[in-house]
């Protein structure tokens, strides 16, 4: 008897896979083993070695036993059913929860399997509607079911549209892993964060074992014959090296076995992961565009990544990873443009279309912001230097020279990155320097425009436009466009939204000129 047949209950109700209890027991055993060593060293100061070991074993058995018993009760009290109109999930012992989703509203069925689940042939299935309500009311999670059952549920729930005509250029596999893309991992900001995390982890672990002072003394002994500047540079270099190694490992874990494909029925599917396998499905009918993301280091290497702009994929969804919207990891720009075009079923990507540059007043604003961002800390250092020590005056001079030059370069780059335009059925907006983004948003997906103009923008003749949509982050900005040019762009991109507001203004101006 197969696992799916064994889990079938009355009236087509099914149970989760019973091996969930085994998974819980193994995970809790691992947690107990990881906590055993620091607990042992922490208790040996007050208890004998034998008493400490006995106490640790008793605690581990209690943890594993209670956790497994609780998961067994959850398994016994959980059942699900996929009917003709609704997907239902019943669970709970004291507090019984009965939840259901209308099948016509289901937009995603994502599969995830950690290493242990992969060994056992299990997956966690997350069924979502693409809406975002508090308490997870728009999702159902089946954790775990057999891998074959998860694939069956994904096909059954998403394959609601008759297959379209075969398109050899846009259907099937759109992209697959190229191991050479790993070279973009160290130039991302992740490597910097991991380097800092590695240094913090060393100090935290040494504190757990009461050896933090010894670690600091050991580091001091290694650099006792070197200057402070040299010591700082070496430590930074070591942190960067650790961050680079960590970024490479994280990239391999996240993107190994990567594959992007379009399945019959109009579903984009991303599969990836070395140890934890992930499968993310996005219905094309909720796709509203794509976003080309170029962090500074990646952009310097002429690469970019491609994110989906789709309803139901927001950065604030606490139940999903933010990388679930990524269709292509950092790859050469030509590859990113090709994949973006294939995803949108176009010959050329709209993100590669020529864009309208913004007025020079926008450059002036960015230069002013840059100089202010450097002037304030420099002024603080000067005041402290006059009050405390002249050394801070030299620090202030260095910050002014180096920081001022970097700020001006960043401001000029931010201005060059500004641009907007219309490419076929898409409006395109680009901005950013540390993280430059180029969004191609389907004009039919824009549900409103927000026009913002500060006092200083009004004096400079600039305006910021926000295209409001139900997809992605909910709004995409066109920063510091010329006032007349920006309003004309918004009116051309989505005529029916701004036209009622622009025509009365034009008539008023015409009437005033006639009176004069």
C-alpha positions as CSV (number, residue, x, y, z in Angstrom):
1,X,0.0,0.0,0.0
2,X,1.5,3.4,-1.0
3,X,1.8,6.3,1.5
4,X,-0.9,8.3,-0.3
5,X,-3.3,5.4,-0.2
6,X,-2.5,4.6,3.4
7,X,-3.2,8.3,4.3
8,X,-6.6,8.3,2.6
9,X,-9.5,8.6,5.1
10,X,-13.2,8.6,4.7
11,X,-14.8,10.9,2.1
12,X,-11.4,11.4,0.4
13,X,-9.8,12.9,3.6
14,X,-6.1,12.2,3.8
15,X,-3.5,12.3,6.5
16,X,0.0,13.7,6.5
17,X,2.8,11.2,6.2
18,X,3.3,9.3,9.4
19,X,7.1,9.6,9.1
20,X,6.6,13.2,10.4
21,X,7.1,11.7,13.9
22,X,10.5,10.3,12.9
23,X,11.5,13.6,11.5
24,X,10.6,15.4,14.7
25,X,12.5,12.9,16.8
26,X,15.7,13.1,14.7
27,X,15.6,17.0,14.7
28,X,15.0,17.1,18.5
29,X,17.8,14.6,19.0
30,X,20.1,16.9,17.0
31,X,19.1,19.9,19.1
32,X,19.8,18.0,22.3
33,X,23.2,16.9,21.0
34,X,24.1,20.5,20.1
35,X,23.1,21.8,23.5
36,X,24.8,19.0,25.4
37,X,28.4,20.3,25.1
38,X,27.9,23.9,26.4
39,X,25.5,22.5,29.1
40,X,28.1,20.0,30.2
41,X,30.8,22.7,30.6
42,X,28.3,25.0,32.3
43,X,27.3,22.4,34.9
44,X,30.6,20.8,35.7
45,X,31.5,23.7,38.0
46,X,28.6,22.7,40.4
47,X,28.0,19.0,39.7
48,X,30.2,16.0,39.2
49,X,30.8,14.7,35.7
50,X,28.6,11.6,36.2
51,X,25.7,13.6,37.5
52,X,26.0,16.1,34.7
53,X,26.0,13.4,32.0
54,X,23.0,11.7,33.6
55,X,21.1,15.0,33.8
56,X,21.9,15.8,30.2
57,X,20.7,12.4,29.0
58,X,17.5,12.6,31.0
59,X,16.8,16.1,29.6
60,X,17.5,14.9,26.1
61,X,15.2,11.9,26.4
62,X,12.5,14.1,27.9
63,X,12.9,16.6,25.1
64,X,12.8,13.9,22.3
65,X,9.9,12.0,24.0
66,X,7.6,14.9,24.6
67,X,8.3,16.5,21.2
68,X,7.6,13.2,19.4
69,X,4.5,12.6,21.4
70,X,3.2,16.1,20.6
71,X,3.9,15.6,16.9
72,X,2.2,12.2,16.9
73,X,-0.9,13.9,18.3
74,X,-0.7,16.6,15.6
75,X,-0.4,13.9,13.0
76,X,-3.4,12.0,14.4
77,X,-5.5,15.2,14.5
78,X,-4.5,16.6,11.1
79,X,-6.3,15.8,7.8
80,X,-6.8,17.5,4.5
81,X,-9.0,17.1,1.4
82,X,-8.8,18.5,-2.1
83,X,-12.4,18.7,-3.3
84,X,-13.8,19.9,-6.6
85,X,-14.3,23.5,-5.3
86,X,-12.2,23.8,-2.1
87,X,-9.0,22.7,-0.4
88,X,-9.6,21.9,3.2
89,X,-7.4,21.4,6.3
90,X,-8.5,20.3,9.8
91,X,-6.1,20.2,12.7
92,X,-5.9,20.8,16.4
93,X,-6.7,18.9,19.7
94,X,-8.0,21.4,22.2
95,X,-8.4,24.2,19.7
96,X,-9.6,22.7,16.5
97,X,-9.0,24.7,13.4
98,X,-10.9,24.1,10.2
99,X,-9.6,26.1,7.2
100,X,-10.4,26.0,3.5
101,X,-9.4,27.8,0.4
102,X,-11.5,28.1,-2.8
103,X,-9.6,26.3,-5.6
104,X,-10.3,29.1,-8.0
105,X,-8.3,31.5,-5.8
106,X,-5.3,29.3,-5.3
107,X,-2.3,30.9,-7.0
108,X,0.8,29.0,-5.7
109,X,1.7,25.5,-4.5
110,X,5.4,25.6,-3.3
111,X,7.3,22.5,-2.2
112,X,10.2,22.6,0.3
113,X,12.3,19.7,1.6
114,X,15.1,19.9,4.2
115,X,18.0,17.4,4.0
116,X,16.3,14.9,6.4
117,X,13.0,15.1,4.5
118,X,14.8,14.6,1.2
119,X,16.4,11.4,2.5
120,X,13.0,10.1,3.6
121,X,11.3,11.2,0.4
122,X,9.1,13.9,2.0
123,X,8.2,17.5,1.2
124,X,6.3,20.4,2.9
125,X,3.5,21.7,0.7
126,X,2.5,25.4,1.0
127,X,-0.8,26.2,-0.8
128,X,-1.4,30.0,-1.1
129,X,-4.0,32.3,-2.7
130,X,-1.6,35.2,-3.3
131,X,-3.4,37.3,-0.8
132,X,-1.9,38.5,2.5
133,X,-4.0,38.4,5.6
134,X,-2.9,38.2,9.3
135,X,-2.7,34.8,10.8
136,X,-1.9,33.0,7.6
137,X,-5.6,32.8,6.6
138,X,-4.6,32.7,2.9
139,X,-2.3,29.7,3.1
140,X,-2.5,26.0,4.0
141,X,0.6,24.0,4.9
142,X,0.9,20.3,4.7
143,X,4.0,19.3,6.6
144,X,5.0,16.7,5.5
145,X,3.6,14.5,2.7
146,X,5.3,12.1,0.4
147,X,7.2,13.7,-2.5
148,X,4.9,12.0,-5.1
149,X,1.8,13.3,-3.2
150,X,3.3,16.8,-3.2
151,X,3.9,16.8,-6.9
152,X,0.4,15.4,-7.5
153,X,-1.1,18.2,-5.4
154,X,0.9,20.9,-7.3
155,X,-0.2,19.6,-10.7
156,X,-3.8,19.2,-9.6
157,X,-4.2,22.6,-8.0
158,X,-2.3,24.7,-10.6
159,X,-3.2,22.9,-13.9
160,X,-6.5,24.7,-14.4
161,X,-5.9,26.2,-17.8
162,X,-5.9,24.3,-21.1
163,X,-2.3,24.0,-22.5
164,X,-1.5,26.8,-24.9
165,X,0.1,26.2,-28.3
166,X,3.6,25.0,-28.1
167,X,6.2,27.8,-28.3
168,X,9.7,26.4,-28.6
169,X,11.2,29.8,-27.9
170,X,9.3,30.6,-24.7
171,X,8.1,27.2,-23.4
172,X,10.0,24.5,-21.6
173,X,13.3,25.2,-19.9
174,X,14.1,28.9,-19.8
175,X,17.3,28.8,-17.8
176,X,19.5,26.3,-16.0
177,X,22.4,26.6,-13.6
178,X,25.8,27.7,-15.0
179,X,28.4,27.0,-12.3
180,X,30.4,30.0,-13.5
181,X,27.7,32.3,-12.0
182,X,29.2,31.5,-8.6
183,X,31.8,34.2,-9.2
184,X,29.2,36.9,-8.4
185,X,28.5,35.6,-4.9
186,X,31.6,37.2,-3.2
187,X,30.8,40.7,-4.7
188,X,27.4,40.8,-3.1
189,X,26.7,42.5,0.3
190,X,26.1,39.0,1.8
191,X,29.8,38.4,2.0
192,X,30.3,41.6,4.2
193,X,27.4,40.6,6.5
194,X,28.7,37.0,6.8
195,X,32.2,38.3,7.6
196,X,30.9,40.4,10.4
197,X,28.7,37.5,11.6
198,X,31.8,35.2,11.7
199,X,33.7,37.7,13.9
200,X,30.7,38.0,16.2
201,X,30.2,34.3,16.4
202,X,33.8,33.7,17.5
203,X,33.4,36.2,20.4
204,X,30.0,34.8,21.4
205,X,31.1,31.2,21.4
206,X,34.2,32.1,23.4
207,X,32.0,33.9,25.9
208,X,29.8,30.7,26.3
209,X,32.9,28.7,27.3
210,X,34.3,31.6,29.5
211,X,37.3,32.0,27.2
212,X,36.6,35.4,25.7
213,X,39.5,37.1,27.5
214,X,41.9,34.3,26.3
215,X,40.8,34.8,22.7
216,X,41.4,38.6,22.9
217,X,44.8,38.0,24.6
218,X,45.7,35.5,21.9
219,X,44.8,37.9,19.1
220,X,46.8,40.6,20.9
221,X,49.9,38.4,21.1
222,X,49.8,37.7,17.4
223,X,49.9,41.4,16.6
224,X,52.1,42.6,19.4
225,X,54.9,43.7,17.0
226,X,52.6,45.4,14.5
227,X,50.9,48.8,14.4
228,X,47.3,49.3,15.2
229,X,46.5,50.2,11.6
230,X,48.2,47.0,10.3
231,X,46.3,44.9,12.9
232,X,43.0,46.4,11.8
233,X,43.7,45.8,8.1
234,X,44.6,42.2,8.7
235,X,41.5,41.5,10.8
236,X,39.4,43.1,8.1
237,X,41.1,41.0,5.5
238,X,40.4,37.8,7.6
239,X,36.7,38.9,8.0
240,X,36.4,39.5,4.2
241,X,38.0,36.0,3.6
242,X,35.5,34.4,6.0
243,X,32.6,36.3,4.4
244,X,33.7,35.2,0.9
245,X,33.9,31.6,1.9
246,X,30.5,31.9,3.6
247,X,28.9,33.6,0.5
248,X,30.2,30.9,-1.8
249,X,28.8,28.2,0.5
250,X,25.4,30.0,0.8
251,X,25.2,30.4,-3.0
252,X,25.8,26.7,-3.5
253,X,23.2,25.8,-1.0
254,X,20.6,28.2,-2.4
255,X,21.1,27.8,-6.2
256,X,22.6,24.4,-6.9
257,X,20.4,22.4,-9.2
258,X,18.7,25.7,-10.3
259,X,16.2,25.4,-13.2
260,X,13.6,27.8,-14.5
261,X,10.9,26.4,-16.7
262,X,7.5,27.2,-18.1
263,X,5.1,24.3,-17.6
264,X,1.9,23.6,-19.7
265,X,-1.0,25.7,-18.5
266,X,1.1,28.8,-18.0
267,X,3.0,28.3,-14.8
268,X,6.6,29.4,-14.2
269,X,8.5,27.0,-11.9
270,X,11.8,27.6,-10.2
271,X,13.6,24.6,-8.7
272,X,16.8,24.9,-6.7
273,X,18.7,24.0,-3.6
274,X,21.6,21.6,-2.7
275,X,20.6,20.4,0.8
276,X,17.1,22.0,1.2
277,X,15.3,21.5,-2.1
278,X,12.8,24.2,-3.0
279,X,10.2,24.4,-5.8
280,X,8.4,27.7,-6.3
281,X,5.5,28.1,-8.8
282,X,4.2,31.4,-10.2
283,X,1.1,31.5,-12.4
284,X,1.7,33.7,-15.4
285,X,-1.7,35.3,-15.1
286,X,-0.7,37.0,-11.8
287,X,2.6,38.1,-13.3
288,X,2.7,41.9,-13.8
289,X,6.3,42.4,-14.9
290,X,9.8,41.8,-14.0
291,X,12.5,43.6,-12.0
292,X,16.2,43.7,-13.0
293,X,18.2,44.1,-9.8
294,X,21.9,45.2,-9.9
295,X,23.7,45.5,-6.5
296,X,26.8,47.7,-6.8
297,X,29.3,44.8,-6.8
298,X,27.3,42.7,-9.2
299,X,26.7,45.7,-11.5
300,X,30.5,46.4,-11.7
301,X,30.8,42.8,-13.0
302,X,28.2,43.5,-15.7
303,X,25.7,41.1,-14.1
304,X,22.1,41.3,-12.8
305,X,19.4,39.1,-11.3
306,X,15.8,38.9,-12.3
307,X,12.9,39.1,-9.9
308,X,9.2,38.5,-10.6
309,X,6.7,41.3,-10.1
310,X,3.6,39.3,-9.3
311,X,0.5,39.5,-7.1
312,X,1.0,37.5,-3.9
313,X,4.8,38.0,-3.7
314,X,5.6,40.8,-1.3
315,X,8.7,41.5,0.7
316,X,6.7,41.7,3.9
317,X,5.4,38.2,3.8
318,X,6.8,36.7,7.0
319,X,6.0,33.2,6.0
320,X,8.0,33.2,2.8
321,X,11.6,33.7,2.0
322,X,12.2,37.0,0.2
323,X,14.1,35.1,-2.5
324,X,11.0,33.3,-3.6
325,X,10.4,36.0,-6.1
326,X,13.8,35.5,-7.8
327,X,13.5,33.9,-11.2
328,X,17.3,34.1,-12.0
329,X,20.2,34.6,-9.7
330,X,23.0,37.0,-10.5
331,X,24.1,36.2,-14.0
332,X,25.7,38.0,-17.0
333,X,23.5,41.0,-18.1
334,X,22.9,39.4,-21.5
335,X,21.6,36.3,-19.9
336,X,19.4,38.3,-17.5
337,X,17.9,40.3,-20.5
338,X,17.3,37.1,-22.4
339,X,15.5,35.3,-19.5
340,X,13.4,38.5,-18.8
341,X,12.3,38.5,-22.4
342,X,11.4,34.8,-22.4
343,X,9.5,35.2,-19.1
344,X,7.4,38.0,-20.6
345,X,7.1,36.2,-24.0
346,X,8.8,39.0,-25.9
347,X,11.6,39.1,-28.5
348,X,13.5,41.7,-26.5
349,X,13.4,42.6,-22.8
350,X,11.8,46.0,-22.0
351,X,14.5,46.6,-19.4
352,X,17.0,46.9,-22.2
353,X,15.0,49.7,-23.9
354,X,16.4,53.2,-24.1
355,X,15.1,55.4,-21.3
356,X,14.5,59.1,-21.0
357,X,17.2,60.9,-18.9
358,X,16.1,63.2,-16.0
359,X,16.7,67.0,-15.8
360,X,20.0,68.3,-14.4
361,X,18.1,69.6,-11.4
362,X,17.9,66.0,-10.3
363,X,21.6,65.7,-10.4
364,X,21.9,68.9,-8.3
365,X,19.6,67.4,-5.7
366,X,21.7,64.3,-5.4
367,X,24.9,66.2,-5.1
368,X,23.4,68.4,-2.4
369,X,22.3,65.3,-0.5
370,X,25.7,63.8,-0.8
371,X,27.6,66.8,0.5
372,X,25.2,67.2,3.4
373,X,25.6,63.5,4.3
374,X,29.4,64.1,4.6
375,X,29.3,67.6,6.1
376,X,27.2,66.7,9.2
377,X,29.6,64.0,10.6
378,X,32.6,66.1,9.6
379,X,31.2,69.1,11.5
380,X,30.6,66.9,14.6
381,X,34.2,65.7,14.5
382,X,35.5,69.2,14.1
383,X,33.5,70.4,17.2
384,X,34.7,67.4,19.2
385,X,38.3,68.0,18.0
386,X,38.2,71.6,19.2
387,X,36.8,70.6,22.5
388,X,38.7,67.3,23.2
389,X,41.7,66.5,21.1
390,X,43.3,67.8,17.9
391,X,43.5,64.2,16.6
392,X,39.8,64.3,15.7
393,X,40.6,67.3,13.5
394,X,42.8,65.1,11.3
395,X,40.1,62.5,11.3
396,X,37.6,65.1,10.2
397,X,39.9,66.2,7.4
398,X,40.3,62.6,6.2
399,X,36.6,62.0,6.3
400,X,36.0,65.2,4.3
401,X,38.4,64.3,1.6
402,X,37.7,60.6,1.2
403,X,34.0,60.7,2.1
404,X,33.4,63.8,0.0
405,X,34.9,62.2,-3.1
406,X,33.0,59.0,-2.6
407,X,29.7,60.8,-2.0
408,X,30.1,62.9,-5.2
409,X,30.9,59.8,-7.2
410,X,27.8,58.0,-5.8
411,X,25.6,61.0,-6.4
412,X,26.7,61.3,-10.1
413,X,26.2,57.5,-10.5
414,X,22.7,57.8,-8.9
415,X,21.8,60.5,-11.4
416,X,23.0,58.5,-14.4
417,X,20.9,55.6,-13.2
418,X,17.7,57.6,-13.3
419,X,15.5,56.9,-16.3
420,X,11.9,56.1,-17.4
421,X,10.1,55.2,-20.6
422,X,7.4,53.2,-22.3
423,X,8.3,49.9,-24.1
424,X,5.3,48.3,-25.8
425,X,2.9,47.1,-23.1
426,X,5.3,48.0,-20.3
427,X,6.3,51.1,-18.5
428,X,10.0,51.1,-17.4
429,X,11.6,52.9,-14.4
430,X,15.2,52.8,-13.3
431,X,16.9,54.2,-10.1
432,X,19.4,53.5,-7.4
433,X,23.2,53.3,-7.1
434,X,24.1,50.9,-4.3
435,X,21.2,48.8,-5.5
436,X,20.1,49.8,-8.9
437,X,16.7,48.4,-10.0
438,X,15.0,48.5,-13.4
439,X,11.4,47.6,-13.3
440,X,9.3,46.7,-16.3
441,X,5.7,47.0,-15.1
442,X,2.7,45.9,-17.3
443,X,0.7,49.1,-18.1
444,X,-2.5,47.2,-17.6
445,X,-1.5,46.3,-14.0
446,X,-1.2,49.9,-12.9
447,X,-4.2,50.8,-10.8
448,X,-3.3,54.3,-9.9
449,X,-0.7,57.1,-9.8
450,X,0.6,59.0,-6.8
451,X,2.2,62.4,-7.7
452,X,4.5,63.8,-5.0
453,X,6.3,67.2,-5.0
454,X,8.2,68.7,-2.1
455,X,8.9,72.4,-1.7
456,X,12.4,72.0,-3.1
457,X,11.1,69.8,-6.0
458,X,8.6,72.4,-6.8
459,X,11.3,75.1,-7.0
460,X,13.4,72.8,-9.2
461,X,10.5,71.9,-11.4
462,X,10.7,68.2,-10.5
463,X,8.1,65.6,-9.5
464,X,8.2,62.0,-8.1
465,X,5.6,59.6,-9.6
466,X,4.6,56.3,-8.0
467,X,2.9,53.7,-10.1
468,X,0.5,51.8,-7.8
469,X,-0.1,48.1,-8.5
470,X,-1.4,45.1,-6.6
471,X,1.8,43.2,-7.5
472,X,5.3,43.2,-6.0
473,X,6.0,45.9,-3.5
474,X,2.7,47.7,-4.3
475,X,4.3,50.8,-5.9
476,X,7.2,51.7,-8.1
477,X,8.7,55.2,-8.2
478,X,10.0,57.5,-10.9
479,X,12.2,59.8,-8.9
480,X,12.8,63.5,-9.8
481,X,11.4,63.6,-13.3
482,X,10.7,66.9,-15.0
483,X,7.2,68.1,-14.0
484,X,5.7,68.4,-17.5
485,X,7.7,65.4,-18.8
486,X,6.8,63.2,-15.9
487,X,3.1,63.9,-16.1
488,X,3.1,63.3,-19.8
489,X,4.9,60.0,-19.3
490,X,2.3,58.9,-16.7
491,X,-0.6,60.0,-19.0
492,X,0.9,58.1,-22.0
493,X,1.7,55.0,-20.0
494,X,-1.8,54.6,-18.6
495,X,-4.0,57.3,-20.3
496,X,-7.3,56.6,-18.5
497,X,-5.9,57.3,-15.0
498,X,-4.4,60.8,-15.3
499,X,-6.3,62.2,-18.3
500,X,-9.3,63.4,-16.3
501,X,-7.0,65.4,-14.0
502,X,-4.7,66.8,-16.7
503,X,-7.4,68.0,-19.2
504,X,-9.0,70.5,-16.7
505,X,-5.6,71.9,-16.0
506,X,-4.9,72.4,-19.7
507,X,-8.3,74.0,-20.3
508,X,-7.7,76.4,-17.3
509,X,-4.4,77.5,-18.7
510,X,-5.9,78.0,-22.1
511,X,-8.7,80.1,-20.6
512,X,-6.2,82.2,-18.7
513,X,-4.2,82.9,-21.8
514,X,-7.4,83.9,-23.7
515,X,-8.3,86.4,-20.9
516,X,-4.9,87.9,-21.0
